[in-house]
Amino acid sequence: MFGLTREPIDTARIARSLQRPEDGALVVFEGIVRNNARDKAVRFLEYEAYESMALKKLEEVGAMARSRFDIRDIAIVHRLGHMEIGEASTVIVVASAHRGAAFEACRFAIDTIKEIVPIWKKEFYTDGEVWIEGAR
Amino acid sequence: MSIKVLFFASMADAAGTREMSVEAAGITDVISVFDRCAGEHPALESYRSSVLLALNAEFAQPSSPVRDGDEVAFFPPVSGG
């Protein structure tokens, strides 16, 4: 399951829907809106995406994770729009028979999202706002 | 006929628009679309060395051929997750 949403992400529901009786490990990762960045207090974030391409790229990340690691399934959801401190911007759930592959695939997925999925974050501070650009 | 151009994040701010239409005449490849856009919106010029290029929602090269009706997107390095 791969998706973009403008609503709060229900992590537990995604995890429950992914899990099957043959799974021995379920790794859940949430990327969370943090109240600080670059030595500044962050009030909230906004994310925007090139939505048609971002969805394709999330599916591509999932396909790469499945081909590289011995996992059964993976779900990735990224939220867009306004997010408050403490809310999840990204949820990744990986299901597999054993924990090692699940942890590795989850780490691979979030790292690859940050490289190839066209989504951008804008940080809002008390004294202004800045679009964040990733490392190229 | 024309080519649809999309800008995202700080490049949409620099262009002053999220979307524009470029006349296809004289357009050969992705970088020629960028040249045309930067001609109209000079603030885009500072992104020339860092811009990521997409053609029909897939990453592209400066030399990727562009045809009438294509969708080209320009954006800074991604920062999702």
Backbone of each chain as ProteinMPNN parsed JSONL, in Angstrom:
{"seq_chain_A": "MFGLTREPIDTARIARSLQRPEDGALVVFEGIVRNNARDKAVRFLEYEAYESMALKKLEEVGAMARSRFDIRDIAIVHRLGHMEIGEASTVIVVASAHRGAAFEACRFAIDTIKEIVPIWKKEFYTDGEVWIEGAR", "coords_chain_A": {"N_chain_A": [[0.85, -1.195, 0.0], [0.64, 2.115, -0.968], [0.738, 5.606, -0.581], [-0.41, 9.061, -0.75], [-1.513, 11.558, 1.441], [-3.708, 14.054, 2.811], [-4.642, 14.027, 5.292], [-4.382, 13.247, 8.863], [-2.199, 10.485, 9.536], [-3.148, 7.154, 10.087], [-1.391, 5.172, 11.762], [-1.521, 2.718, 13.176], [-3.665, 1.447, 11.967], [-2.708, 1.0, 9.382], [-0.619, -0.732, 9.96], [-1.992, -2.93, 11.067], [-3.478, -3.726, 8.841], [-1.548, -4.581, 7.114], [-0.346, -6.782, 8.279], [0.13, -10.345, 8.362], [-0.619, -13.834, 9.107], [1.753, -15.319, 8.671], [3.829, -13.615, 9.209], [6.679, -12.784, 11.134], [7.818, -10.535, 12.012], [7.183, -7.103, 12.376], [7.967, -4.061, 11.351], [7.705, -0.721, 12.22], [7.939, 2.544, 11.139], [7.851, 5.949, 11.944], [8.125, 9.114, 10.605], [8.547, 12.138, 12.211], [7.213, 15.351, 12.929], [9.385, 17.722, 14.121], [10.256, 19.951, 16.817], [12.367, 21.624, 16.379], [15.058, 22.806, 14.316], [18.08, 23.261, 12.537], [19.128, 24.879, 14.586], [16.98, 26.467, 15.26], [13.739, 27.332, 16.564], [11.022, 25.438, 15.563], [7.775, 26.036, 14.435], [5.705, 24.867, 12.958], [5.184, 22.65, 10.112], [5.012, 22.569, 6.507], [4.278, 20.421, 3.845], [4.843, 19.85, 0.391], [4.138, 18.253, -2.761], [5.101, 16.866, -5.949], [2.656, 15.428, -7.11], [1.776, 13.257, -8.831], [4.181, 12.155, -9.711], [5.432, 11.66, -7.28], [3.875, 9.65, -6.124], [4.333, 7.539, -7.907], [7.063, 7.234, -7.405], [7.123, 6.512, -4.701], [5.977, 3.984, -4.923], [7.965, 2.812, -6.417], [10.103, 2.839, -4.598], [9.1, 1.016, -2.763], [9.026, -1.298, -4.375], [11.745, -1.622, -4.891], [12.655, -2.112, -2.287], [11.394, -4.535, -1.759], [12.651, -6.17, -3.641], [15.29, -6.133, -2.862], [15.493, -6.973, -0.224], [14.636, -9.619, 2.059], [11.702, -9.542, 2.487], [8.14, -9.645, 3.171], [6.107, -7.792, 2.619], [5.481, -4.233, 2.144], [4.431, -1.056, 3.279], [3.928, 2.349, 2.489], [3.226, 5.606, 3.442], [2.903, 9.018, 2.81], [2.325, 12.145, 4.24], [0.824, 15.256, 3.226], [0.741, 18.886, 3.135], [-0.265, 21.002, 5.904], [1.368, 20.444, 9.009], [1.466, 19.773, 12.468], [3.739, 20.053, 15.298], [4.973, 16.945, 16.396], [3.256, 15.399, 14.923], [2.898, 12.751, 12.474], [4.711, 12.725, 9.499], [5.495, 10.863, 7.695], [4.908, 7.418, 7.219], [6.126, 4.181, 7.466], [5.688, 0.777, 7.031], [6.896, -2.436, 7.484], [6.631, -5.828, 6.735], [7.713, -9.055, 7.588], [9.176, -12.39, 7.691], [11.286, -12.514, 9.453], [13.194, -10.423, 11.727], [15.55, -9.062, 10.91], [15.702, -8.479, 8.091], [13.461, -6.908, 7.9], [14.002, -4.606, 9.467], [16.228, -3.637, 8.022], [15.137, -3.162, 5.466], [13.286, -1.201, 6.056], [14.887, 0.94, 6.898], [16.294, 1.349, 4.501], [14.152, 2.168, 2.914], [13.236, 4.676, 4.016], [15.558, 6.189, 3.755], [15.848, 6.195, 0.97], [13.501, 7.411, 0.112], [14.059, 10.004, 0.927], [15.863, 10.702, -0.975], [14.813, 10.353, -3.628], [12.054, 10.85, -3.921], [9.756, 13.209, -5.047], [9.079, 15.424, -2.933], [8.699, 18.181, -0.781], [9.726, 20.096, 2.058], [8.625, 22.734, 4.11], [9.787, 24.843, 6.542], [8.428, 26.553, 9.293], [9.171, 29.231, 11.275], [9.369, 31.306, 14.261], [10.111, 33.718, 13.251], [9.856, 33.706, 10.489], [9.971, 31.784, 7.371], [11.162, 28.91, 5.608], [11.941, 27.141, 2.666], [13.095, 23.861, 2.626], [15.894, 22.312, 1.217], [17.025, 19.233, -0.015], [20.082, 17.276, 0.301], [21.998, 16.987, -2.611]], "CA_chain_A": [[0.0, 0.0, 0.0], [1.429, 3.336, -1.089], [-0.212, 6.685, -0.735], [-0.228, 10.423, -0.279], [-2.755, 11.96, 2.093], [-3.687, 15.35, 3.491], [-5.219, 13.802, 6.622], [-3.477, 12.531, 9.781], [-2.0, 9.084, 9.152], [-3.495, 6.186, 11.136], [-0.307, 4.191, 11.675], [-1.948, 1.406, 13.692], [-4.546, 0.817, 10.992], [-1.858, 0.513, 8.288], [0.122, -1.893, 10.46], [-2.929, -4.064, 11.175], [-3.925, -4.195, 7.524], [-0.432, -5.223, 6.419], [0.124, -7.988, 8.968], [-0.451, -11.652, 8.014], [-0.2, -14.838, 10.094], [3.101, -15.841, 8.433], [4.845, -12.627, 9.559], [7.271, -12.857, 12.462], [8.315, -9.205, 12.364], [6.502, -5.959, 11.782], [8.721, -2.857, 11.716], [6.934, 0.49, 11.95], [8.707, 3.791, 11.263], [7.145, 7.21, 11.752], [8.871, 10.364, 10.562], [7.74, 13.016, 13.064], [7.51, 16.785, 12.874], [10.193, 18.056, 15.289], [10.071, 21.37, 17.159], [13.596, 22.396, 16.185], [15.885, 22.454, 13.161], [19.059, 24.304, 12.21], [19.241, 25.755, 15.763], [15.831, 27.366, 15.372], [12.49, 26.718, 17.013], [10.075, 25.235, 14.466], [6.385, 26.111, 14.898], [4.97, 23.828, 12.228], [5.733, 22.374, 8.78], [4.141, 22.263, 5.382], [4.908, 19.6, 2.806], [4.17, 19.769, -0.897], [4.666, 17.184, -3.619], [4.71, 16.665, -7.347], [1.921, 14.267, -6.611], [1.744, 12.09, -9.728], [5.514, 11.548, -9.715], [5.74, 11.185, -5.92], [3.212, 8.365, -5.908], [5.111, 6.543, -8.667], [8.364, 7.011, -6.767], [6.889, 5.729, -3.475], [5.798, 2.588, -5.36], [9.287, 2.339, -6.849], [10.867, 2.564, -3.373], [8.568, -0.24, -2.236], [9.462, -2.4, -5.249], [13.182, -1.814, -4.655], [12.823, -2.73, -0.963], [10.989, -5.952, -1.86], [13.6, -6.957, -4.423], [16.621, -6.164, -2.231], [15.465, -7.561, 1.116], [13.748, -10.774, 2.161], [10.502, -9.121, 3.224], [6.907, -10.089, 2.502], [5.342, -6.656, 2.097], [5.835, -2.934, 2.698], [3.472, 0.031, 3.04], [4.506, 3.682, 2.697], [2.285, 6.716, 3.292], [3.463, 10.337, 3.129], [1.284, 13.168, 4.385], [1.119, 16.552, 2.621], [0.011, 20.008, 3.731], [0.153, 21.562, 7.193], [1.522, 19.475, 10.091], [1.886, 20.308, 13.76], [4.797, 19.337, 16.02], [4.557, 15.657, 16.953], [2.475, 14.611, 13.976], [3.703, 11.931, 11.557], [4.7, 13.116, 8.088], [5.761, 9.66, 6.905], [4.784, 6.131, 7.918], [6.574, 3.004, 6.72], [5.49, -0.482, 7.755], [7.482, -3.567, 6.761], [6.276, -7.133, 7.304], [8.559, -10.145, 7.104], [9.247, -13.535, 8.596], [12.329, -12.293, 10.453], [13.378, -8.996, 12.024], [16.704, -8.411, 10.282], [15.351, -7.937, 6.779], [12.439, -5.861, 8.076], [14.7, -3.385, 9.892], [17.068, -3.133, 6.929], [14.283, -2.655, 4.384], [12.658, 0.03, 6.528], [15.934, 1.962, 6.831], [16.505, 1.612, 3.079], [12.994, 2.886, 2.355], [13.205, 6.087, 4.414], [16.725, 6.852, 3.15], [15.624, 6.357, -0.47], [12.459, 8.448, -0.006], [14.698, 11.309, 1.075], [16.678, 10.963, -2.164], [14.212, 10.298, -4.975], [10.616, 11.136, -4.012], [9.629, 14.668, -5.144], [8.305, 16.032, -1.851], [9.513, 19.226, -0.147], [9.31, 20.529, 3.399], [8.839, 24.146, 4.438], [9.802, 25.04, 8.001], [7.907, 27.838, 9.754], [9.762, 29.64, 12.553], [8.688, 32.481, 14.815], [10.492, 34.921, 12.503], [9.892, 33.519, 9.038], [9.747, 30.452, 6.825], [12.193, 28.545, 4.635], [11.881, 25.847, 1.982], [14.291, 23.057, 2.858], [16.337, 21.531, 0.064], [17.825, 18.087, 0.389], [21.43, 17.171, -0.271], [21.84, 16.39, -3.919]], "C_chain_A": [[0.887, 1.248, 0.0], [0.464, 4.491, -1.272], [0.294, 8.026, -0.263], [-1.56, 10.834, 0.332], [-2.611, 13.346, 2.691], [-4.286, 15.251, 4.889], [-4.166, 13.173, 7.531], [-3.4, 11.047, 9.415], [-2.324, 8.179, 10.341], [-2.508, 5.02, 11.042], [-0.763, 2.788, 12.091], [-2.825, 0.677, 12.669], [-3.738, 0.249, 9.818], [-1.135, -0.754, 8.729], [-0.785, -3.123, 10.541], [-3.285, -4.614, 9.8], [-2.806, -4.915, 6.774], [-0.122, -6.611, 6.982], [-0.636, -9.243, 8.55], [0.085, -12.689, 9.008], [1.235, -15.343, 9.907], [4.203, -14.854, 8.819], [5.349, -12.834, 10.981], [7.781, -11.507, 12.931], [7.504, -8.147, 11.641], [7.261, -4.724, 12.272], [7.928, -1.632, 11.271], [7.843, 1.702, 12.151], [7.773, 4.968, 11.046], [8.174, 8.331, 11.675], [7.992, 11.433, 11.195], [8.164, 14.468, 12.889], [8.145, 17.205, 14.204], [10.119, 19.571, 15.546], [11.33, 22.208, 16.995], [14.331, 21.892, 14.954], [16.839, 23.605, 12.919], [19.159, 25.352, 13.32], [18.113, 26.778, 15.868], [14.63, 26.588, 15.883], [11.533, 26.644, 15.823], [8.662, 25.239, 15.039], [5.528, 25.045, 14.246], [5.63, 23.654, 10.861], [4.619, 22.322, 7.748], [4.938, 21.442, 4.378], [4.123, 19.755, 1.514], [4.864, 18.737, -1.76], [4.303, 17.431, -5.073], [3.975, 15.335, -7.304], [1.964, 13.05, -7.535], [3.095, 11.375, -9.729], [5.842, 10.963, -8.342], [5.108, 9.824, -5.663], [3.95, 7.25, -6.654], [6.416, 6.197, -7.956], [8.212, 6.262, -5.44], [6.722, 4.25, -3.838], [7.13, 1.985, -5.786], [10.166, 2.001, -5.641], [10.413, 1.234, -2.777], [9.038, -1.438, -3.049], [10.947, -2.685, -5.045], [13.405, -2.524, -3.324], [12.47, -4.218, -1.018], [12.009, -6.773, -2.628], [14.948, -7.105, -3.711], [16.652, -6.894, -0.895], [14.42, -8.669, 1.167], [12.545, -10.408, 3.038], [9.269, -9.588, 2.472], [6.153, -8.912, 1.892], [5.81, -5.369, 2.775], [4.73, -1.939, 2.351], [4.17, 1.351, 3.335], [3.423, 4.727, 2.465], [3.002, 8.002, 3.673], [2.32, 11.328, 3.201], [1.763, 14.47, 3.755], [0.297, 17.637, 3.308], [0.591, 20.404, 5.076], [0.257, 20.458, 8.254], [2.064, 20.128, 11.345], [3.026, 19.465, 14.334], [4.23, 18.036, 16.591], [3.733, 14.801, 16.012], [3.405, 13.858, 13.021], [3.561, 12.454, 10.132], [4.835, 11.894, 7.192], [5.546, 8.424, 7.776], [5.22, 5.022, 6.967], [6.32, 1.78, 7.598], [6.051, -1.606, 6.884], [7.119, -4.857, 7.496], [7.183, -8.194, 6.711], [8.578, -11.276, 8.115], [10.2, -13.244, 9.748], [12.68, -10.818, 10.563], [14.473, -8.323, 11.211], [16.345, -7.739, 8.967], [14.353, -6.788, 6.921], [13.081, -4.541, 8.503], [15.494, -2.786, 8.729], [16.232, -2.517, 5.811], [13.649, -1.324, 4.78], [13.657, 1.185, 6.455], [16.219, 2.359, 5.382], [15.371, 2.477, 2.526], [13.014, 4.363, 2.754], [14.393, 6.831, 3.804], [16.478, 7.134, 1.666], [14.519, 7.382, -0.742], [13.102, 9.827, 0.015], [15.584, 11.672, -0.109], [15.865, 11.146, -3.439], [12.729, 10.649, -5.046], [10.402, 12.656, -3.988], [8.601, 15.252, -4.165], [9.241, 17.029, -1.168], [8.856, 19.699, 1.133], [9.592, 22.016, 3.553], [8.738, 24.29, 5.951], [9.333, 26.447, 8.342], [8.453, 28.117, 11.149], [8.961, 30.821, 13.11], [8.96, 33.717, 13.956], [10.583, 34.682, 10.99], [9.704, 32.077, 8.633], [10.766, 30.184, 5.731], [11.85, 27.2, 3.997], [13.18, 25.114, 2.243], [14.616, 22.287, 1.579], [17.238, 20.41, 0.547], [19.237, 18.179, -0.174], [21.292, 16.499, -1.612], [22.834, 15.284, -4.142]], "O_chain_A": [[1.762, 1.409, 0.851], [-0.509, 4.386, -2.018], [1.259, 8.135, 0.494], [-2.619, 10.498, -0.199], [-1.507, 13.763, 3.039], [-4.422, 16.256, 5.588], [-3.174, 12.628, 7.048], [-4.398, 10.434, 9.036], [-1.845, 8.4, 11.453], [-2.747, 4.03, 10.35], [-0.43, 1.799, 11.438], [-2.743, -0.542, 12.52], [-4.035, -0.837, 9.318], [-1.047, -1.725, 7.978], [-0.397, -4.218, 10.134], [-3.38, -5.828, 9.616], [-3.067, -5.751, 5.909], [0.311, -7.503, 6.252], [-1.858, -9.231, 8.402], [1.101, -12.466, 9.666], [1.871, -15.754, 10.878], [5.383, -15.2, 8.767], [4.567, -13.033, 11.911], [8.134, -11.34, 14.098], [7.183, -8.277, 10.46], [7.208, -4.38, 13.453], [7.533, -1.516, 10.111], [8.444, 1.863, 13.213], [6.999, 4.991, 10.089], [9.001, 8.482, 12.574], [6.846, 11.627, 10.79], [9.347, 14.762, 12.72], [7.54, 17.067, 15.267], [9.943, 20.363, 14.62], [11.37, 23.364, 17.416], [14.244, 20.718, 14.593], [16.477, 24.772, 13.071], [19.261, 26.549, 13.05], [18.274, 27.828, 16.49], [14.505, 25.381, 15.678], [11.266, 27.647, 15.162], [8.377, 24.536, 16.009], [4.718, 24.396, 14.909], [6.526, 24.416, 10.495], [3.456, 22.071, 8.064], [6.104, 21.722, 4.1], [2.893, 19.79, 1.527], [6.022, 18.389, -1.529], [3.328, 18.115, -5.383], [4.572, 14.267, -7.44], [2.167, 11.929, -7.068], [3.154, 10.146, -9.745], [6.455, 9.9, -8.247], [5.727, 8.949, -5.058], [4.166, 6.164, -6.116], [6.825, 5.037, -7.905], [9.076, 5.46, -5.087], [7.251, 3.373, -3.156], [7.396, 0.806, -5.551], [10.886, 1.003, -5.653], [11.233, 0.427, -2.341], [9.405, -2.47, -2.488], [11.365, -3.842, -5.028], [14.236, -3.427, -3.229], [13.145, -5.052, -0.414], [12.221, -7.944, -2.314], [15.664, -8.082, -3.929], [17.702, -7.38, -0.473], [13.446, -8.658, 0.414], [12.395, -10.892, 4.16], [9.336, -9.89, 1.28], [5.623, -9.014, 0.785], [6.446, -5.4, 3.829], [4.165, -1.982, 1.258], [4.914, 1.463, 4.31], [2.777, 4.737, 1.417], [3.633, 8.078, 4.727], [1.45, 11.352, 2.331], [2.96, 14.758, 3.747], [-0.702, 17.357, 3.971], [1.767, 20.177, 5.358], [-0.65, 19.637, 8.389], [2.997, 20.93, 11.296], [3.251, 18.328, 13.919], [3.155, 18.023, 17.19], [3.529, 13.614, 16.265], [4.543, 14.267, 12.79], [2.453, 12.609, 9.62], [4.347, 11.888, 6.062], [5.958, 8.395, 8.936], [4.755, 4.931, 5.83], [6.696, 1.759, 8.77], [5.724, -1.714, 5.702], [7.279, -4.964, 8.712], [7.401, -8.239, 5.501], [8.074, -11.151, 9.231], [9.965, -13.668, 10.88], [12.491, -10.052, 9.618], [14.353, -7.15, 10.858], [16.651, -6.565, 8.758], [14.394, -5.82, 6.162], [12.747, -3.484, 7.968], [15.438, -1.581, 8.482], [16.587, -1.468, 5.273], [13.493, -0.43, 3.949], [13.315, 2.278, 6.005], [16.366, 3.54, 5.067], [15.612, 3.41, 1.76], [12.824, 5.224, 1.895], [14.253, 7.979, 3.382], [16.857, 8.192, 1.163], [14.593, 8.133, -1.715], [12.745, 10.706, -0.769], [16.011, 12.82, -0.237], [16.191, 12.009, -4.254], [12.188, 10.737, -6.148], [10.808, 13.324, -3.037], [7.451, 15.527, -4.508], [10.429, 16.758, -0.997], [7.634, 19.706, 1.28], [10.66, 22.499, 3.176], [7.738, 23.91, 6.561], [9.791, 27.421, 7.745], [8.231, 27.347, 12.083], [7.994, 31.272, 12.495], [8.156, 34.649, 13.927], [11.314, 35.388, 10.295], [9.322, 31.239, 9.45], [11.185, 31.095, 5.018], [11.513, 26.241, 4.691], [14.258, 25.691, 2.095], [13.741, 21.695, 0.948], [18.099, 20.608, 1.403], [19.545, 19.035, -1.003], [20.541, 15.532, -1.744], [22.84, 14.666, -5.207]]}, "seq_chain_B": "MSIKVLFFASMADAAGTREMSVEAAGITDVISVFDRCAGEHPALESYRSSVLLALNAEFAQPSSPVRDGDEVAFFPPVSGG", "coords_chain_B": {"N_chain_B": [[1.012, 24.621, -30.536], [1.989, 23.268, -27.299], [4.168, 23.024, -24.384], [3.783, 21.819, -21.145], [4.805, 23.237, -18.126], [5.976, 22.671, -14.875], [6.609, 23.978, -11.616], [8.162, 23.571, -8.432], [8.15, 23.949, -4.823], [10.781, 25.989, -3.591], [11.432, 26.813, -6.117], [9.047, 27.368, -7.37], [8.376, 29.668, -6.02], [10.477, 31.284, -6.94], [9.923, 31.393, -9.659], [7.544, 32.63, -9.551], [5.234, 31.445, -10.14], [3.36, 28.37, -10.322], [2.988, 26.933, -12.524], [3.429, 26.946, -16.035], [3.016, 27.599, -19.552], [4.789, 26.634, -22.382], [5.69, 27.63, -25.576], [6.0, 25.255, -28.117], [7.602, 25.47, -30.364], [10.949, 25.573, -31.371], [11.809, 24.275, -29.125], [13.816, 21.663, -28.033], [14.98, 19.925, -26.156], [15.083, 19.071, -22.587], [16.641, 20.978, -21.245], [16.454, 23.133, -22.923], [13.896, 23.927, -22.473], [14.148, 24.804, -19.859], [15.874, 26.966, -20.301], [14.191, 28.691, -21.734], [12.224, 29.232, -19.803], [13.761, 30.42, -17.786], [14.489, 32.662, -19.129], [12.124, 34.065, -19.153], [11.574, 34.264, -16.446], [13.852, 35.451, -14.628], [14.844, 34.904, -12.036], [15.001, 32.192, -11.814], [17.392, 31.436, -12.834], [19.475, 31.133, -10.971], [19.148, 28.576, -10.09], [20.203, 26.875, -11.907], [22.455, 25.134, -11.664], [21.685, 23.331, -9.724], [19.157, 22.34, -10.133], [16.63, 19.804, -10.308], [15.403, 17.689, -12.858], [12.436, 16.768, -14.504], [10.602, 14.73, -16.759], [7.509, 14.153, -18.026], [6.755, 13.131, -15.478], [8.956, 11.603, -14.679], [12.377, 11.222, -13.725], [14.742, 13.15, -15.583], [17.265, 13.941, -18.064], [19.331, 16.825, -18.9], [19.566, 16.729, -21.669], [17.435, 15.185, -22.495], [15.007, 14.416, -24.922], [12.291, 16.566, -25.809], [8.857, 16.654, -26.552], [6.037, 18.081, -28.259], [3.275, 18.688, -26.182], [4.298, 17.366, -23.992], [4.973, 17.063, -20.419], [6.939, 18.958, -18.378], [8.96, 19.208, -15.484], [10.463, 21.265, -12.992], [12.521, 21.297, -10.189], [13.876, 21.817, -6.822], [16.478, 19.93, -5.015], [15.082, 17.141, -3.264], [13.172, 17.088, -0.162], [11.6, 15.493, 1.455], [10.047, 13.032, 3.654]], "CA_chain_B": [[0.952, 23.637, -29.442], [2.815, 23.759, -26.204], [4.694, 22.139, -23.359], [3.357, 22.237, -19.806], [5.955, 23.285, -17.223], [5.608, 22.766, -13.462], [7.663, 24.352, -10.668], [7.796, 23.187, -7.076], [8.872, 24.44, -3.638], [11.384, 27.319, -3.726], [11.485, 27.214, -7.528], [7.754, 27.992, -7.677], [8.51, 31.047, -5.52], [11.386, 32.014, -7.826], [9.247, 31.607, -10.937], [6.343, 33.419, -9.311], [4.087, 30.653, -10.602], [3.553, 26.928, -10.168], [2.763, 26.275, -13.807], [3.369, 27.809, -17.207], [2.956, 26.919, -20.827], [5.882, 27.092, -23.236], [5.472, 27.345, -26.997], [6.879, 24.121, -28.464], [8.527, 25.825, -31.441], [12.301, 25.864, -30.904], [12.154, 23.425, -27.978], [14.341, 20.363, -28.45], [15.259, 19.052, -25.014], [14.633, 19.597, -21.298], [17.361, 22.196, -20.847], [15.962, 24.258, -23.724], [12.692, 24.399, -21.773], [14.628, 25.598, -18.72], [16.397, 28.238, -20.841], [13.052, 29.54, -22.07], [11.574, 29.664, -18.556], [14.666, 31.346, -17.084], [14.418, 33.911, -19.876], [10.919, 34.787, -18.719], [11.639, 34.457, -14.984], [15.313, 35.4, -14.404], [15.209, 34.372, -10.715], [15.244, 30.746, -11.95], [18.757, 31.209, -13.32], [20.355, 30.709, -9.877], [18.933, 27.144, -9.842], [20.675, 26.105, -13.054], [23.411, 24.075, -11.319], [21.16, 22.382, -8.73], [17.788, 21.93, -10.45], [16.303, 18.447, -10.746], [14.589, 17.769, -14.06], [11.536, 15.633, -14.745], [9.865, 14.735, -18.02], [6.35, 13.26, -17.87], [6.771, 12.552, -14.131], [10.098, 10.706, -14.463], [13.613, 12.005, -13.765], [15.244, 13.307, -16.942], [18.561, 14.593, -18.246], [19.21, 18.078, -19.667], [19.474, 16.442, -23.096], [16.272, 14.346, -22.819], [14.193, 15.088, -25.941], [10.952, 17.003, -25.398], [7.925, 16.786, -27.673], [4.792, 18.812, -28.072], [2.332, 18.016, -25.285], [4.971, 16.797, -22.824], [4.959, 17.784, -19.148], [8.288, 19.089, -17.83], [8.932, 19.793, -14.137], [11.738, 21.719, -12.439], [12.412, 21.424, -8.731], [15.135, 21.693, -6.079], [16.655, 18.626, -4.362], [13.883, 16.843, -2.473], [13.37, 17.158, 1.291], [10.486, 14.824, 2.126], [10.366, 12.039, 4.676]], "C_chain_B": [[2.009, 23.97, -28.398], [3.259, 22.641, -25.267], [4.279, 22.695, -22.006], [4.561, 22.169, -18.873], [5.46, 23.489, -15.794], [6.831, 23.153, -12.64], [7.204, 23.972, -9.265], [8.695, 23.86, -6.039], [9.498, 25.808, -3.922], [11.452, 27.766, -5.181], [10.154, 27.787, -8.001], [7.763, 29.438, -7.189], [9.367, 31.875, -6.473], [10.715, 32.338, -9.158], [8.048, 32.541, -10.774], [5.089, 32.722, -9.809], [4.402, 29.178, -10.395], [3.482, 26.223, -11.519], [2.814, 27.305, -14.923], [3.361, 26.959, -18.468], [4.027, 27.52, -21.724], [5.568, 26.687, -24.679], [6.486, 26.296, -27.467], [7.896, 24.463, -29.56], [9.889, 26.203, -30.867], [12.73, 25.04, -29.702], [12.649, 22.072, -28.489], [14.482, 19.406, -27.273], [14.891, 19.779, -23.717], [15.344, 20.905, -20.957], [16.924, 23.396, -21.692], [14.65, 24.8, -23.149], [13.104, 25.269, -20.592], [15.13, 26.966, -19.189], [15.254, 29.21, -21.119], [12.394, 30.097, -20.8], [12.438, 30.682, -17.819], [14.726, 32.685, -17.813], [13.228, 34.758, -19.443], [10.95, 35.133, -17.243], [13.102, 34.344, -14.557], [15.725, 34.856, -13.031], [15.465, 32.869, -10.765], [16.705, 30.447, -12.285], [19.678, 30.675, -12.215], [20.184, 29.223, -9.541], [19.582, 26.261, -10.909], [21.584, 24.935, -12.659], [22.827, 23.026, -10.375], [19.807, 21.799, -9.103], [17.705, 20.442, -10.801], [15.267, 18.557, -11.853], [13.694, 16.545, -14.161], [10.813, 15.845, -16.066], [8.75, 13.698, -17.903], [6.455, 12.435, -16.586], [7.833, 11.475, -13.939], [11.362, 11.56, -14.542], [14.183, 11.999, -15.18], [16.612, 13.972, -16.918], [18.353, 15.917, -18.986], [18.974, 17.816, -21.157], [18.274, 15.561, -23.468], [15.376, 15.078, -23.812], [12.78, 15.396, -25.443], [10.09, 17.185, -26.639], [6.709, 17.599, -27.259], [3.846, 18.014, -27.16], [2.967, 17.386, -24.064], [4.783, 17.679, -21.588], [6.373, 17.764, -18.568], [8.165, 19.714, -16.444], [10.342, 20.137, -13.692], [11.571, 21.866, -10.932], [13.767, 21.276, -8.055], [15.28, 20.279, -5.505], [15.56, 18.384, -3.321], [14.191, 16.844, -0.971], [12.186, 16.557, 2.038], [10.972, 13.84, 3.176], [9.956, 12.516, 6.043]], "O_chain_B": [[2.831, 24.863, -28.606], [2.803, 21.5, -25.344], [4.407, 23.893, -21.75], [5.26, 21.157, -18.832], [4.634, 24.362, -15.53], [7.947, 22.717, -12.923], [6.017, 24.04, -8.946], [9.819, 24.274, -6.325], [8.82, 26.697, -4.438], [11.523, 28.964, -5.457], [10.122, 28.599, -8.925], [7.229, 30.327, -7.852], [9.037, 33.021, -6.781], [10.911, 33.417, -9.717], [7.596, 33.162, -11.736], [4.018, 33.325, -9.891], [5.565, 28.786, -10.304], [3.869, 25.061, -11.643], [2.299, 28.413, -14.774], [3.659, 25.765, -18.442], [4.166, 28.739, -21.822], [5.224, 25.537, -24.952], [7.687, 26.44, -27.238], [8.936, 23.813, -29.665], [9.978, 27.052, -29.981], [13.892, 25.096, -29.298], [11.974, 21.417, -29.284], [14.147, 18.226, -27.376], [14.453, 20.93, -23.733], [14.724, 21.834, -20.439], [17.008, 24.538, -21.241], [14.331, 25.978, -23.313], [12.513, 26.319, -20.339], [14.853, 27.989, -18.563], [15.333, 30.393, -20.787], [12.052, 31.277, -20.732], [11.935, 31.675, -17.293], [14.983, 33.72, -17.199], [13.303, 35.985, -19.374], [10.423, 36.166, -16.829], [13.55, 33.265, -14.166], [16.854, 34.39, -12.878], [16.083, 32.323, -9.852], [17.192, 29.341, -12.049], [20.56, 29.859, -12.485], [20.984, 28.667, -8.789], [19.518, 25.034, -10.822], [21.497, 23.86, -13.253], [23.4, 21.946, -10.229], [19.348, 20.855, -8.459], [18.57, 19.894, -11.484], [14.371, 19.4, -11.803], [14.138, 15.421, -13.931], [10.464, 16.964, -16.441], [9.013, 12.511, -17.707], [6.272, 11.218, -16.594], [7.653, 10.55, -13.147], [11.425, 12.508, -15.325], [14.121, 10.992, -15.885], [17.054, 14.493, -15.894], [17.319, 16.113, -19.626], [18.275, 18.577, -21.826], [18.109, 15.222, -24.639], [15.017, 16.232, -23.582], [12.16, 14.59, -24.748], [10.512, 17.775, -27.633], [6.411, 17.771, -26.077], [3.649, 16.814, -27.354], [2.254, 16.914, -23.178], [4.478, 18.867, -21.69], [6.933, 16.701, -18.301], [7.372, 20.633, -16.24], [11.293, 19.406, -13.971], [10.613, 22.475, -10.455], [14.694, 20.694, -8.62], [14.318, 19.512, -5.505], [15.164, 19.295, -2.594], [15.333, 16.626, -0.565], [11.807, 17.033, 3.108], [12.148, 13.819, 3.537], [10.149, 11.804, 7.028]]}, "name": "protein", "num_of_chains": 2, "seq": "MFGLTREPIDTARIARSLQRPEDGALVVFEGIVRNNARDKAVRFLEYEAYESMALKKLEEVGAMARSRFDIRDIAIVHRLGHMEIGEASTVIVVASAHRGAAFEACRFAIDTIKEIVPIWKKEFYTDGEVWIEGARMSIKVLFFASMADAAGTREMSVEAAGITDVISVFDRCAGEHPALESYRSSVLLALNAEFAQPSSPVRDGDEVAFFPPVSGG"}
